[in-house]
Each structure stands twice: as C-alpha cells, then as structure tokens.
C-alpha cells in the first residue's frame, strides 16, 4: 500500500478565515501536533497559523510528519495519524 492508495475523504464544513503556512526555525522547543514528538530548538519545522472563530492559533509540525501529510494529500491538521489508521494503516507501517 502506498500513501496514495487511501480513499479517505477530506470533507469538513469549517475552514479558518485566515491560514498561513511557513517553514521556520524554532526559537524554542515545540511539540509536533501530529506525532507528538519534540521539535528541538533550532530545528526546521512547519508553522501553521490560523484565524478561526475570532481566535488565532499556531500548530507546529515536524518535517517528517509534514512530508507524510503532503504525500497523503488532504487531512485535518492534528489528525494525520488518526486518518491514516482509518484508511487501514497501522502505526508500525506509518513509522
């Protein structure tokens, strides 16, 4: 099975009013929103800033999870592993 074999849909009603994604270098330690691993200070990672329901939020994703999410296609930020498991992947296969 490849990442492209998954037939899961990405259908959600609410989208952020503003969304901005950048690759940044961490000024401190962060936690990846997908795998929950530490992103150490100084490491490149994705910062995903959103304005939703009048509140700003910033999610951080390690480059490994960002690549998996990009290969997988559409997914809700923070739900990558849950969506892959719904498509029949095991945690061991995902890595």
Residue, then its C-alpha position, 0 to 999 in steps of 0.5 A: x500500500x502506498x500513501x496514495x492508495x487511501x480513499x479517505x475523504x477530506x470533507x469538513x464544513x469549517x475552514x479558518x478565515x485566515x491560514x498561513x503556512x511557513x517553514x521556520x526555525x524554532x526559537x524554542x522547543x515545540x511539540x509536533x501536533x501530529x506525532x507528538x514528538x519534540x521539535x528541538x530548538x533550532x530545528x526546521x519545522x512547519x508553522x501553521x497559523x490560523x484565524x478561526x472563530x475570532x481566535x488565532x492559533x499556531x500548530x507546529x509540525x515536524x518535517x517528517x510528519x509534514x512530508x507524510x501529510x503532503x504525500x497523503x494529500x488532504x487531512x485535518x491538521x492534528x489528525x494525520x495519524x488518526x486518518x491514516x489508521x482509518x484508511x487501514x494503516x497501522x502505526x508500525x507501517x506509518x513509522 
